Amino acid sequence: MSKNEQSEMSFWDHLDVLRSLIFKMLILVVAMMCLFFVLMPDIFDSVILAPCRGDFPLYTLFGRITQQFPSLPQFNAEGWEVKLINIQLASQFFIHMSTSFWLGLIFSFPAVLYLMWKFVKPALYARERLGVKLAFSLGVLMFDMGLAVGYFVVFPVTLRFLADYQVSAMIPNQISLDSYMDTFLMLLFVMGLVFEMPLVAWVLSKIGLLTRGFFRRYRRHAVVVLLILAAVITPTGDPFTLMIVFIPLYLLYELSALIVKPAPPVDDEGETSEA
C-alpha cells in the first residue's frame, strides 16, 4: 500500500486494518504458546533446569579457567546439583502455562514487530522508515543478546551462589519451583532491558537530549554504578564472577557513548553552532 493510497483510506478503513493486525498478532502468540506448551517438558529438562546441574557450560568454563590460574579460588562443579521442590498443588500446572506464554511471546516478538512495521511503514517517509527499521532491528537484537547473557552468565552465577549460601549450617536449602522460576524469569527480563541501553541512548541522541559529552563527563561515576549493579546481580565475594557481569555492562556503556551524536561545537562567543 502506497502513501497516497493510505491517505485516501477513511478512519474506519484504518481501524479495520488495525483490527486485522491485532488479530494476526494474537493468533501468532497463541500458536507459539501452544507449541511451547507441547514441548515444555523437554524444554524444562534440557534448557530451563540446565543451570541446576554441574555440567552447565559456564560451570565447566569456570573450572577450566581456575585450573589455569592456581592463585584464583578453584571452581569445582563436579557432582553439584540443585533439586527443586514443589510445595503448592497447582504450581506446576500454572508454571507450565505461564512459561509457555512468556516463551511464546518472546519468540513471536520479532514477527509481531514485523507486522507492526508493515502497518506504520506506508505512513512514513523514506528517511523515517530507515530510522524506525533500524530501531526495531537493534531493539530485537540487543534484547536477545541480553537474554543470552542472562541465561548463560548472570542466572547461573546467581543460582550457584544463592543455592549454596547458608546463614546457618542447621538450615538446609530447599528451593521451591516458584522461587526458581521467579528468579529465572526476572533476571533474564532485567538483562534484556539492560541491553536496550544503547538503543535508548541513540533515541535520546536523535531528539537532542543526549550527547557524547555526557558519557565522557560521567564515565567514572558510571563505572562505580555499574560495579554496584554487577555486585547486586551477582552477590558473590569472588572478583572473577563480578567482572564477568561488569564487563558486558561497561561495554554497553561504551557502545552507547559511541553511537550518540557528539556535542555541537562552541564558537568564540560561547554559543553552540550547528554543523
Protein Blocks (a to p, Z undefined) as FASTA:
>chain_A
ZZklmmmpcfklmmmmmmmmmmmmmmmmmmmmmmmmmmmmmmmmmmmmmmmpmkbfklmm
mmmmmmmmmmbccddfehiacddddfbfklmmmmmmmmmmmmmmmmmmmmmmmmmmmmmm
mmpcfklmmmmmmmmmmmmmmmmmmmmmmmmmmmmmmmmmmmmpcfbfklccdddfklmm
mmmmmmmmmmmmmmmmmmmmmmmmmnopacfklmmmmmmmmmmmmmmmmmmmmccfbfkl
mmmmmmmmmmmmmmmmmmpccdddddfkopacdZZ
